[in-house]
Amino acid sequence: MFIGTMLTGAMMVFITQHLQIVDGLSPRSAGLWILPAAIATAASFQVSPLLARRVRQGRLIAGGLLLSAVGVALVVFIPADAGPLPIIGAFMVTNLGMGPMVTLATGIVLGSAPPERAGSAGALNEVSGEFGYALGIALLGSLGTAVYRALVDVPAGVPGGVAAGVRDNVTAASAAAGSLPGELGERVLVAARDASTSGLHVVAGVCAVVLVGLAAVSLRMLRHLPPLTSAPSADPAGDPKAPSADPAGDPKAPSADPAGDPKAPFADPVSDPKAPSAEPIDGDLITAQPRRTQSSQGAAAVPGGTTEDKAVRHRAKQDAALREAERR
């Protein structure tokens, strides 16, 4: 991530500068010309995870870096007067190749860290990308400026103070060309544009070589990573091995309905003939012991709550009272 953003970030700055100074576009026009490259980047970000399900991640990242190297190498062969279309096409190819590295590298970094350090790993990944972007502009920008200063050819007849500005950087040269008379100013502007394009060529060549080396390293270091697998389904209906939370769908699930579970205790004396029954007899509340009576068919158990049972118990109570009186 660090090296990738360092190279592509610097290339983006050089290309936008080239569109404005060498091709003579306004900042708004240059921004509109960059939009196709931004769309290519977004498309690459969306497609890369899909490709990673079929291709090993190391191979996909390495292939993307090689594609970016091809796009950057194309910039080397674009002359100063070619216009914006060729350089934008090359930049689109470069951005298409960077998609796998940007999208998959983040997942690799987070996946290699323990869960409790995932936040730190993500922050480190982001900081390294931003730092690489800034460092690339500084290093490769210095290289491009050095090439410009070495190759710019100031035409004869340019005043000393203006010539010093022309030799310093292409922006000062473009401003100085406007202050010089017609043909002399045009010659200064052409010389500055040629030197600036040469600096862009050198930077693009360096980026292409580094990207090829980075692709080789990625292929070797990440060769053990398998293709991405689809995320597991969170729907229990879509996973036959997921535990069922529906008692009706799981015959082993405990039932909360006593009628559906023959082993569940039941406290209704009407349905359970063994349950004790409390009934008032002659104004006294007595507790009857569990009993079982037979119906006329002899099949159903009827709890002690009928008139016949009450009469039987009443006679039994009277007999007990008579026996107690006789013993006295």
PAKOL-816803 format. One record per residue: z, x, y of N, C-alpha, C, O in turn. Coordinates in steps of 0.02 Angstrom, whole numbers, plus 50000, padded with zeros to 5 digits. Each point is the difference from the previous one (the first is absolute). Last residue first. Layout:
<rs>
Z,X,Y,Z,X,Y,Z,X,Y,Z,X,Y
...
</rs>
This chain:
<rs>
53625,46624,47731,50061,49995,50040,50047,49951,49969,50054,49988,50026
49733,50039,49882,50042,50059,49987,50064,49997,50040,50051,50026,49977
49790,49804,50059,50031,49993,49936,50045,50061,49983,50053,49992,49970
49818,50013,50228,50055,49952,50007,50036,49990,49934,50061,49994,49999
49748,50142,50007,50054,50034,50036,50061,49952,50008,50057,50022,49997
49745,49894,49910,50032,50047,49954,50058,50035,50033,50051,50013,49968
49821,49843,50166,50039,49962,49951,50036,50046,49951,50058,49990,49983
49793,50107,50175,50060,49976,50034,50045,49960,49952,50061,50005,50003
49730,50072,49921,50046,50056,50009,50064,49978,50034,50054,50024,49983
49775,49818,49994,50029,50017,49935,50049,50057,50005,50053,49999,49969
49826,49943,50224,50049,49948,49984,50034,50015,49933,50061,49992,49993
49763,50148,50075,50058,50011,50042,50055,49949,49985,50060,50017,50000
49733,49960,49894,50036,50059,49974,50062,50014,50041,50051,50022,49973
49807,49808,50102,50037,49980,49940,50038,50058,49969,50056,49991,49976
49806,50056,50208,50056,49958,50022,50042,49976,49939,50061,50000,50003
49740,50125,49962,50053,50043,50025,50061,49959,50022,50057,50022,49993
49753,49861,49937,50029,50039,49944,50057,50043,50023,50052,50003,49969
49826,49879,50194,50042,49954,49959,50033,50037,49943,50058,49988,49984
49787,50129,50149,50062,49987,50038,50047,49954,49960,50060,50009,50000
49727,50034,49913,50043,50059,49997,50065,49989,50037,50054,50021,49977
49783,49809,50034,50028,50006,49932,50046,50060,49995,50054,49994,49970
49825,49972,50232,50056,49952,49993,50032,50006,49931,50061,49995,49994
49818,50226,50105,49981,49931,49986,50062,49956,49992,50056,50025,49995
49925,50219,50038,50004,49964,50062,49983,49927,49991,49998,49962,50048
49999,50281,49818,50052,49947,50003,50004,49969,50067,50040,50021,50042
49727,50083,49851,50065,50022,50027,50048,49941,50006,49980,49941,50000
49818,50096,49819,50015,49961,50060,50068,50021,50026,50048,49999,49962
49733,50092,49868,50071,50009,50017,50012,49965,50066,49966,50013,50049
49839,49935,49754,50015,50023,50068,50074,50004,50010,50038,49958,49975
49867,49972,49816,49965,50061,50019,50023,50026,50066,50002,50061,50010
50046,49729,49853,50035,50059,49976,49968,50065,50021,50010,50052,49968
49941,49704,50079,49955,50037,49956,50033,50062,49973,49973,50031,49954
50145,49835,50195,49984,49957,49944,49952,50034,49952,50001,49986,49940
50141,50185,50195,49969,49937,50020,49984,49959,49938,50014,50020,49944
50186,50164,50080,49932,49988,49975,49977,49932,50026,50038,49952,50004
50144,50245,50093,49993,49935,49968,49928,49990,49981,49955,50032,50028
50231,50175,50048,49931,49983,49985,50000,49933,49964,50034,49991,49949
50135,50176,50222,49991,49955,49945,49926,49988,49991,49959,50014,50044
50252,50135,50102,49929,49994,49982,49993,49958,49937,50039,50008,49953
50171,49934,50187,49975,50060,49968,49926,49992,49983,49975,49943,49998
50160,49938,50210,49978,49991,49931,49974,50064,49973,49968,50039,50037
50212,49896,50160,49943,50043,49986,49983,49993,49927,50040,50018,49957
50083,49809,50231,50009,50043,49942,49936,50039,49990,49946,49979,50022
50193,49859,50167,49943,50044,49992,50013,50045,49941,50045,50041,50002
50050,49700,50057,50016,50071,49990,49936,50039,49990,49953,49976,49967
50051,49785,50060,50027,50030,50062,50018,50072,49993,50014,50034,50050
49889,49844,49768,50061,49965,50021,50032,50034,50060,50062,50006,50003
49760,50142,49931,50017,49947,49951,50067,49971,50020,50051,50036,50003
49738,50138,50101,50063,49964,50009,50008,49946,49947,49953,49961,49988
49912,50282,49991,49991,49929,50012,50069,49967,50011,50049,50021,49970
49799,50227,49987,50062,49975,50031,49990,49927,50018,49957,49985,50041
49929,50204,49774,49990,49944,50046,50067,49976,50025,50047,49992,49961
49824,50244,49923,50058,49957,50006,49988,49946,50051,49966,50011,50051
49836,50102,49798,50034,50009,50064,50059,49953,50004,49994,49942,49980
49844,50070,49839,50059,50041,49993,50038,50010,50065,50055,50029,50001
49733,49850,49972,50056,49963,49970,50063,50040,49992,50053,49972,49987
49736,50035,50190,50036,50045,49956,50059,49962,49969,50048,49986,50036
49805,49909,50121,49953,50036,49957,50035,50045,49950,49969,50020,49951
50159,49854,50201,49955,49951,49970,49952,50033,49951,49985,49973,49948
50173,50151,50184,50028,49970,49939,49954,49948,49969,50007,49985,49940
49934,50240,50205,49996,49928,50008,50026,49967,49936,49971,50009,49947
50000,50234,50107,50066,49970,50011,49998,49925,50008,50050,49970,50020
49816,50259,49865,49987,49936,50033,50066,49962,50005,50034,49990,49949
49848,50280,50006,50055,49952,49995,49986,49937,50039,49969,50002,50053
49835,50151,49834,50039,49995,50062,50056,49950,49991,49989,49948,49969
49835,50110,49869,50063,50036,49995,50044,49994,50063,50056,50024,50000
49720,49880,49973,50046,49968,49952,50066,50035,49994,50048,49970,49975
49773,50006,50230,50032,50052,49962,50049,49969,49951,50052,49975,50022
49823,49894,50135,49949,50043,49971,50029,50056,49959,49962,50035,49967
50176,49807,50144,49960,49962,49953,49947,50043,49968,49978,49987,49944
50165,50100,50225,50034,49993,49936,49958,49962,49950,50005,50011,49939
49903,50143,50263,50007,49929,49984,50034,49992,49933,49972,50023,49950
49963,50187,50148,50056,49973,50040,50011,49927,49987,50046,49970,50027
49849,50244,49817,49988,49935,50031,50062,49977,50038,50056,50005,49975
49837,50249,49957,50055,49953,49992,49987,49936,50038,49975,50001,50057
49826,50151,49838,50040,49995,50060,50056,49950,49990,49989,49948,49970
49832,50105,49874,50063,50035,49991,50045,49996,50061,50057,50022,49999
49718,49884,49986,50044,49965,49953,50067,50033,49990,50046,49969,49975
49783,50018,50237,50030,50051,49958,50048,49966,49952,50052,49975,50020
49828,49901,50143,49949,50046,49976,50027,50054,49955,49961,50036,49968
50179,49801,50134,49953,49963,49958,49947,50046,49972,49973,49987,49946
50190,50097,50206,50027,49988,49933,49952,49963,49955,50001,50009,49939
49936,50159,50264,49999,49928,49987,50029,49987,49930,49969,50023,49951
49988,50194,50150,50060,49970,50031,50004,49926,49988,50046,49967,50024
49839,50256,49840,49990,49934,50028,50066,49973,50028,50052,50004,49968
49848,50259,50003,50049,49950,49976,49990,49934,50035,49989,49997,50061
49805,50174,49894,50053,49988,50050,50048,49948,49974,49979,49951,49970
49816,50126,49921,50063,50033,49981,50056,49987,50049,50057,50020,49987
49715,49898,50040,50031,49968,49942,50065,50031,49979,50039,49969,49963
49839,50005,50278,50024,50053,49957,50033,49969,49940,50055,49972,50006
49858,49897,50173,49945,50045,49985,50020,50057,49955,49957,50038,49978
50198,49796,50096,49950,49965,49961,49942,50046,49982,49967,49990,49949
50211,50084,50192,50019,49998,49929,49948,49965,49957,49993,50015,49941
49963,50123,50288,50003,49930,49978,50018,49998,49926,49962,50026,49959
49993,50173,50174,50068,49975,50014,50008,49928,49978,50054,49972,50009
49779,50246,49908,50005,49932,50026,50072,49979,50009,50042,50013,49956
49868,50247,50065,50020,49950,49951,50008,49932,50032,50019,49994,50059
49803,50189,50036,50071,49983,50005,50018,49948,49948,49960,49955,49988
49838,50220,49969,50014,49941,50040,50074,49984,49997,50033,50015,49951
49881,50238,50026,50005,49939,49959,50016,49943,50046,50032,50008,50052
49841,50247,49982,50050,49951,50020,49998,49941,49953,49947,49980,49975
49977,50262,49935,49978,49947,50046,50056,49952,50015,50049,49994,49962
50038,50245,49974,49954,49952,49969,49973,49952,50052,50022,50001,50058
50064,50265,49962,50014,49932,50022,49949,49952,49968,49940,50012,50005
50062,50233,49974,50042,49964,49952,50012,49927,50018,50026,49962,49960
49851,50202,50175,49961,49980,49942,50041,49960,49949,49972,49965,49958
50075,50144,50269,50010,49929,49987,49963,49976,49937,49991,49940,49991
50000,50288,50093,50071,49983,50004,50013,49927,49980,50055,49984,49977
49719,50105,50028,50041,50039,49953,50073,49975,49999,50029,49993,49947
49814,49912,50204,49978,49986,49932,50043,50036,49949,50014,49973,49946
50023,50068,50283,50022,49933,49981,49980,49984,49929,50039,49969,49963
49887,50234,50129,50073,50001,49989,50024,49932,49978,50042,49995,49955
49732,50023,50106,50013,50037,49938,50075,50002,49983,50019,49992,49943
49915,49911,50261,49978,49959,49944,50014,50034,49933,50022,49969,49952
50016,50150,50247,50052,49949,49990,49981,49954,49942,50044,49977,49963
49797,50184,50104,50058,50032,49969,50056,49950,49986,50032,50004,49947
49783,49917,50171,49980,50016,49931,50058,50034,49963,50014,49983,49942
50018,49973,50285,50000,49938,49961,49978,50012,49928,50027,49969,49954
49962,50210,50200,50069,49984,49984,50005,49936,49958,50041,49996,49954
49747,50068,50127,50024,50049,49951,50072,49983,49978,50016,50003,49941
49889,49868,50231,49966,49987,49936,50025,50047,49946,50012,49979,49943
50065,50051,50279,50029,49941,49969,49968,49985,49933,50035,49981,49953
49874,50194,50176,50067,50018,49975,50032,49941,49965,50030,50008,49947
49764,49952,50158,49992,50044,49942,50067,50020,49970,50008,50001,49939
49991,49875,50262,49980,49958,49943,49991,50043,49938,50018,49978,49945
50029,50134,50255,50058,49962,49978,49983,49957,49940,50039,49996,49953
49784,50120,50146,50047,50047,49968,50061,49963,49974,50022,50012,49944
49821,49864,50181,49972,50021,49935,50048,50046,49963,50009,49994,49940
50045,49940,50280,50008,49944,49953,49974,50019,49931,50031,49982,49950
49933,50171,50224,50071,49998,49982,50015,49944,49950,50039,50009,49954
49745,50003,50133,50011,50055,49954,50074,50004,49979,50015,50013,49942
49925,49831,50222,49976,49978,49934,50008,50056,49949,50016,49986,49942
50038,50065,50280,50048,49952,49973,49979,49976,49931,50042,49993,49955
49811,50147,50162,50059,50037,49978,50053,49954,49970,50032,50017,49951
49775,49884,50142,49982,50040,49941,50060,50038,49974,50011,50003,49939
50015,49878,50262,49993,49954,49943,49983,50038,49936,50026,49984,49946
49985,50136,50258,50067,49977,49979,49996,49955,49939,50042,50004,49956
49756,50068,50141,50034,50056,49970,50070,49979,49975,50021,50020,49946
49853,49823,50174,49970,50011,49934,50036,50057,49965,50013,49996,49940
50052,49958,50281,50021,49946,49955,49971,50010,49930,50035,49987,49951
49900,50162,50220,50070,50009,49983,50023,49948,49950,50036,50015,49953
49749,49963,50133,50003,50057,49955,50072,50015,49979,50013,50017,49943
49948,49816,50219,49976,49978,49934,50004,50057,49950,50018,49988,49942
50036,50058,50281,50052,49959,49969,49979,49976,49931,50042,49995,49954
49799,50121,50173,50054,50045,49980,50057,49961,49966,50027,50022,49950
49790,49859,50142,49981,50035,49939,50056,50046,49977,50011,50007,49940
50049,49854,50260,49963,49970,49945,49989,50042,49938,50036,49991,49951
50160,50090,50214,49934,49970,50014,49962,49985,49935,50010,50033,49949
50259,49965,50045,49946,50049,50010,49934,49965,50013,49991,49942,49980
50220,49949,49964,50004,50029,50067,49945,50050,50015,49996,50025,50056
50034,49865,49730,49986,49948,50049,50001,50027,50071,49971,49970,50045
50087,50166,49769,49928,49988,50001,49982,49948,50052,49946,50002,50029
50281,50050,49923,49968,50049,50043,49925,49988,50005,49970,50013,50052
50161,49853,49802,50017,49985,50069,49965,50047,50048,49977,49980,50054
49998,50060,49718,49966,49938,50017,50015,49979,50072,49956,49976,50035
50156,50212,49877,49928,50015,50009,49962,49937,50019,49955,50003,50042
50273,49981,49904,49991,50031,50066,49927,50015,50012,49976,49995,50057
50073,49921,49733,50016,49949,50050,49991,50027,50071,49971,49967,50043
50006,50175,49767,49941,49959,50011,50014,49946,50052,49953,49978,50034
50176,50259,49977,49995,49945,49952,49942,49955,50020,49975,50004,50056
50059,50227,50033,50066,49981,49975,49995,49944,49947,50026,50009,49945
49788,50087,50185,50019,50039,49941,50066,49976,49969,50014,50014,49942
49907,49888,50259,49952,49986,49947,50019,50036,49936,49992,49972,49946
50133,50072,50249,50015,49933,49972,49953,49981,49944,50021,49969,49951
49939,50231,50165,50063,50006,49962,50019,49934,49969,50025,49998,49944
49788,50009,50198,49985,50031,49935,50063,50007,49958,49999,49992,49939
50019,49933,50284,49973,49947,49957,49986,50028,49931,50011,49966,49950
50060,50186,50213,50054,49953,49986,49977,49944,49954,50037,49979,49955
49801,50184,50117,50051,50028,49958,50055,49950,49981,50019,49996,49942
49729,49915,50111,50054,50036,50036,50056,50021,49953,50011,49969,49948
49735,50006,49971,50059,49957,50004,50054,50039,50036,50015,50057,49981
49770,50035,49959,50000,49963,50062,50060,49954,50008,50007,49969,50052
49899,50096,49705,50004,50042,50061,49996,49955,50061,49968,49948,50000
50131,49951,49769,49937,50021,50032,50012,50043,50062,50053,49996,50031
50106,49987,49748,49998,49974,50069,49935,50025,50032,49987,50060,50002
50094,49894,49741,49958,50046,50039,49992,49971,50070,49962,49953,50010
50212,50025,49760,49972,49970,50059,49963,50053,50041,50025,50055,50011
50102,49988,49782,49929,49987,49996,49969,49970,50063,49939,49999,50006
50299,50061,49959,49961,50058,49976,49925,49988,50004,49962,50048,50007
50194,49780,50049,50004,50054,50050,49959,50061,49979,49973,50036,50042
50042,49783,49806,49965,49980,50061,50000,50058,50051,49948,50017,50027
50179,50008,49777,49928,50005,49986,49960,49982,50062,49949,50033,50015
50281,49940,50000,49984,50071,49995,49926,50010,49986,49968,50044,50029
50116,49736,49969,49999,50027,50069,49981,50074,49999,49962,50022,50043
50069,49871,49750,49940,49976,50033,49993,50026,50071,49945,50017,50022
50252,50035,49858,49942,50033,49970,49935,49978,50034,49958,50041,50016
50242,49854,50047,49999,50069,50025,49940,50038,49972,49968,50040,50035
50069,49745,49884,49979,49997,50069,49997,50069,50032,49954,50015,50038
50131,49963,49746,49927,49995,50000,49973,49991,50071,49944,50021,50014
50292,49994,49965,49968,50058,49969,49924,49996,50004,49968,50047,50024
50162,49771,50067,50017,50063,50033,49961,50059,49970,49970,50039,50037
50007,49746,49867,49970,50001,50066,50014,50067,50035,49956,50027,50033
50147,49939,49760,49928,50009,49993,49965,50001,50067,49954,50040,50011
50277,49913,49980,49986,50071,49988,49926,50012,49992,49974,50052,50022
50100,49726,50004,50010,50039,50062,49983,50073,49990,49969,50032,50043
50019,49828,49767,49952,49977,50051,50006,50043,50063,49950,50024,50026
50208,50007,49804,49936,50029,49983,49946,49981,50050,49958,50041,50018
50254,49860,50004,50002,50071,50018,49935,50035,49984,49976,50042,50039
50048,49734,49896,49996,50005,50073,50001,50074,50023,49964,50019,50046
50065,49938,49723,49933,49980,50022,49992,50006,50075,49949,50025,50024
50262,50019,49882,49953,50054,49982,49929,49981,50022,49962,50043,50023
50207,49796,50003,50009,50055,50048,49950,50056,49985,49971,50029,50047
50038,49788,49803,49973,49980,50065,50003,50057,50051,49953,50012,50037
50144,50022,49750,49928,49992,49994,49968,49982,50067,49947,50028,50018
50287,49981,49967,49971,50067,49997,49924,49997,49995,49965,50041,50030
50153,49757,49960,50003,50028,50067,49970,50070,50002,49964,50017,50047
50055,49877,49744,49950,49968,50041,49999,50027,50072,49947,50009,50029
50219,50070,49824,49934,50024,49978,49945,49967,50042,49952,50034,50020
50269,49895,50014,49991,50068,50026,49931,50026,49981,49967,50034,50040
50094,49758,49872,49992,49996,50073,49988,50068,50031,49958,50007,50044
50091,49978,49724,49933,49976,50015,49988,49996,50076,49945,50015,50024
50252,50051,49833,49971,50045,50050,49930,49977,50020,49963,50038,50031
50171,49849,49803,50045,50006,50057,49973,50045,50055,50025,50000,50056
49856,49968,49735,50001,49940,50041,50044,50007,50062,49983,49973,50053
49902,50248,49853,50046,49950,49972,50005,49940,50046,49988,50006,50060
49784,50136,49941,50069,50005,50025,50043,49949,49965,49976,49947,49981
49787,50071,49984,50031,50061,49975,50072,50008,50022,50036,50043,49975
49821,49774,50096,50015,49995,49930,50034,50061,49971,50036,49995,49950
49888,49998,50277,50057,49954,49990,50020,49995,49927,50059,49994,49983
49751,50138,50070,50060,50028,50031,50061,49956,49988,50053,50024,49982
49738,49898,49945,50022,50057,49960,50063,50030,50028,50046,50018,49962
49849,49807,50158,50032,49976,49939,50025,50056,49956,50052,49994,49968
49826,50065,50224,50063,49968,50020,50037,49974,49939,50061,50010,49994
49723,50079,49978,50050,50053,50010,50067,49970,50021,50053,50026,49981
49753,49836,49992,50033,50018,49937,50054,50053,50010,50050,50000,49964
49819,49921,50225,50034,49944,49967,50039,50021,49939,50057,49978,49990
49818,50185,50135,50050,49969,50043,50038,49945,49963,50061,49996,50006
49760,50117,49884,50056,50045,50012,50055,49965,50041,50059,50008,49985
49737,49874,49968,50043,50011,49941,50060,50044,50014,50055,49987,49976
49785,49977,50206,50039,49942,49979,50044,50011,49939,50059,49984,50003
49773,50166,50108,50071,50012,50011,50044,49942,49976,50061,50007,49997
49692,49998,49999,50031,50044,49950,50074,50010,50008,50033,50020,49952
49840,49853,50206,49998,49966,49935,50034,50043,49946,50034,49973,49957
49936,50117,50259,50055,49953,49997,50001,49961,49934,50054,49983,49975
49767,50169,50068,50064,50036,49997,50059,49953,49992,50044,50012,49960
49741,49898,50075,50006,50028,49932,50066,50037,49992,50033,49996,49948
49917,49925,50266,50015,49944,49954,50007,50025,49929,50046,49978,49964
49886,50175,50199,50071,49986,50006,50020,49940,49957,50056,49998,49974
49716,50062,50041,50037,50051,49964,50075,49987,50002,50036,50012,49951
49827,49845,50175,49988,49991,49928,50037,50051,49958,50029,49983,49948
49977,50041,50285,50041,49943,49979,49990,49986,49926,50048,49984,49965
49819,50180,50133,50069,50025,49994,50048,49943,49981,50049,50012,49966
49718,49938,50070,50011,50045,49943,50073,50022,49992,50025,50002,49944
49916,49856,50247,49994,49968,49934,50012,50048,49942,50038,49983,49955
49958,50070,50293,50063,49983,49967,49993,49975,49928,50047,50005,49961
49780,50178,50154,50025,49934,50017,50062,49983,49959,50021,50038,49957
49841,50172,50054,49984,49951,49948,50023,49930,50017,49977,49952,49970
50035,50281,50141,49961,49946,50030,49982,49945,49950,49953,49963,50011
50174,50237,49929,50033,49973,50059,49963,49940,50028,50032,49955,50028
49947,50099,49708,49991,50037,50062,50031,49963,50060,50021,49942,49994
50046,50065,49736,49979,49954,50053,49992,50038,50065,50048,50030,50023
50034,50053,49758,49927,50003,50009,49974,49952,50053,49940,49991,50007
50295,50030,49928,49977,50068,50015,49926,50002,50016,49978,50043,50039
50134,49760,49883,50006,50011,50072,49973,50069,50020,49975,50009,50055
50044,49924,49717,49940,49974,50033,50002,50012,50075,49948,50007,50032
50239,50046,49831,49947,50051,49997,49935,49976,50033,49962,50040,50028
50221,49812,49949,50014,50050,50051,49945,50053,50001,49980,50024,50053
50008,49811,49780,49991,49971,50066,50011,50050,50056,49963,50001,50049
50079,50067,49730,49928,49990,50011,49988,49972,50069,49955,50022,50035
50267,49998,49897,49971,50066,50013,49925,49996,50012,49973,50035,50043
50140,49771,49890,50015,50017,50070,49972,50068,50018,49976,50010,50056
50004,49926,49722,49958,49958,50041,50012,50013,50074,49953,50003,50040
50188,50103,49808,49933,50030,49998,49951,49959,50041,49957,50028,50034
50259,49886,49943,50001,50059,50043,49932,50036,49999,49978,50026,50052
50052,49790,49803,49999,49979,50069,49999,50059,50049,49965,49999,50050
50059,50045,49719,49933,49976,50016,49993,49977,50072,49950,50012,50032
50264,50051,49889,49956,50058,50006,49928,49979,50017,49967,50032,50041
50189,49797,49917,50016,50036,50063,49954,50059,50010,49975,50011,50055
50004,49873,49742,49978,49959,50056,50014,50034,50067,49957,50000,50044
50119,50101,49757,49928,50004,50006,49974,49960,50059,49953,50021,50034
50277,49969,49918,49981,50067,50021,49925,50008,50009,49977,50030,50048
50111,49765,49866,50013,50009,50071,49979,50069,50025,49972,50007,50054
49902,49865,49743,50063,50036,50011,50009,50017,50073,49952,50016,50035
49907,49769,49899,49991,50073,50004,50068,50032,50009,50043,49973,50035
49937,49791,49953,49952,50021,49949,49993,50076,49996,49980,50027,49948
50161,49859,50209,50017,49967,49938,49954,50021,49942,50015,49989,49942
49956,50082,50289,50053,50038,49965,50023,49966,49936,50035,50032,49960
49807,49867,50190,49969,50053,49961,50052,50039,49960,49986,50024,49945
50093,49813,50202,49962,49968,49946,49966,50052,49955,50000,49993,49939
50117,50078,50257,50046,49978,49947,49964,49966,49942,50023,50004,49943
49840,50064,50245,50029,50056,49962,50050,49978,49947,49996,50024,49944
49892,49832,50222,49965,50010,49936,50035,50052,49957,49998,49997,49939
50079,49948,50284,50004,49941,49957,49971,50012,49931,50025,49973,49951
49967,50196,50218,50071,49986,49983,50006,49941,49953,50044,49999,49957
49744,50055,50131,50021,50049,49950,50072,49989,49979,50017,50008,49942
49896,49860,50232,49970,49982,49936,50021,50048,49944,50013,49979,49944
50054,50069,50277,50035,49942,49974,49972,49978,49932,50038,49982,49955
49852,50195,50157,50067,50020,49979,50038,49941,49970,50031,50007,49947
49759,49952,50148,49993,50036,49937,50068,50023,49974,50013,49998,49939
49980,49905,50272,49989,49949,49949,49992,50033,49932,50025,49974,49950
49991,50168,50234,50065,49967,49988,49993,49946,49947,50045,49992,49958
49760,50115,50113,50040,50047,49961,50069,49970,49985,50027,50010,49946
49828,49868,50195,49977,50000,49931,50039,50048,49955,50011,49986,49941
50044,50008,50296,50021,49942,49961,49972,50000,49928,50038,49984,49954
49912,50173,50232,50048,50021,49949,50019,49942,49955,50025,50011,49944
49834,49958,50246,49964,50038,49949,50046,50022,49943,49978,50009,49943
50115,49884,50245,49961,49953,49961,49961,50035,49945,49992,49972,49945
50128,50161,50208,50045,49962,49957,49963,49950,49957,50018,49991,49941
49861,50128,50219,50020,50045,49946,50047,49965,49952,49997,50009,49939
49939,49877,50255,49944,50005,49953,50018,50045,49941,49982,49986,49943
50174,49997,50232,49994,49937,49965,49944,50003,49947,50009,49977,49944
50023,50212,50198,50054,49991,49952,49996,49935,49961,50014,49999,49940
49755,50096,50143,50062,49983,50034,50056,49993,49948,49986,49992,49941
49798,50172,50019,50024,49931,49995,50063,49990,50041,50038,50047,50011
49813,50157,49939,50003,49968,50065,50021,49927,49998,49982,49962,50045
49989,50229,49786,49953,49943,50000,50003,49960,50064,49957,49957,50011
50186,50232,49972,49934,50023,49979,49948,49943,50002,49946,50009,50027
50279,49942,50034,49978,50057,50040,49928,50021,49983,49959,50011,50044
50151,49802,49842,50006,49991,50072,49968,50056,50040,49967,49988,50050
50038,50014,49709,49965,49940,50021,50001,49992,50076,49952,49977,50030
50171,50199,49869,49928,50012,49997,49961,49940,50025,49951,50007,50036
50282,49974,49941,49983,50043,50057,49925,50014,50002,49970,50001,50054
50112,49881,49762,50004,49958,50060,49984,50041,50063,49969,49974,50047
50039,50146,49752,49943,49954,50001,50002,49954,50061,49949,49989,50031
50231,50163,49929,49938,50036,50018,49941,49952,50005,49958,50008,50045
50248,49904,49881,50004,50019,50071,49936,50036,50022,49974,49986,50055
50045,49958,49718,49993,49939,50040,50002,50017,50074,49961,49972,50040
50080,50200,49804,49930,49981,50002,49989,49938,50043,49950,49995,50036
50271,50077,49924,49965,50045,50045,49926,49982,50006,49971,50003,50055
50156,49877,49790,50021,49985,50068,49966,50044,50051,49978,49976,50052
49987,50062,49717,49964,49941,50024,50021,49981,50071,49958,49976,50039
50152,50209,49856,49928,50012,50005,49965,49940,50031,49961,50008,50048
50272,49981,49913,49988,50056,50045,49925,50010,50011,49978,50013,50056
50101,49829,49786,50002,49975,50069,49988,50056,50050,49974,49988,50055
50032,50076,49718,49947,49951,50012,49999,49974,50071,49947,49996,50031
50226,50150,49895,49937,50035,50012,49944,49950,50014,49957,50013,50043
50254,49894,49906,50006,50044,50059,49933,50032,50016,49978,49997,50057
50043,49873,49745,50000,49958,50060,50000,50044,50063,49964,49986,50047
</rs>
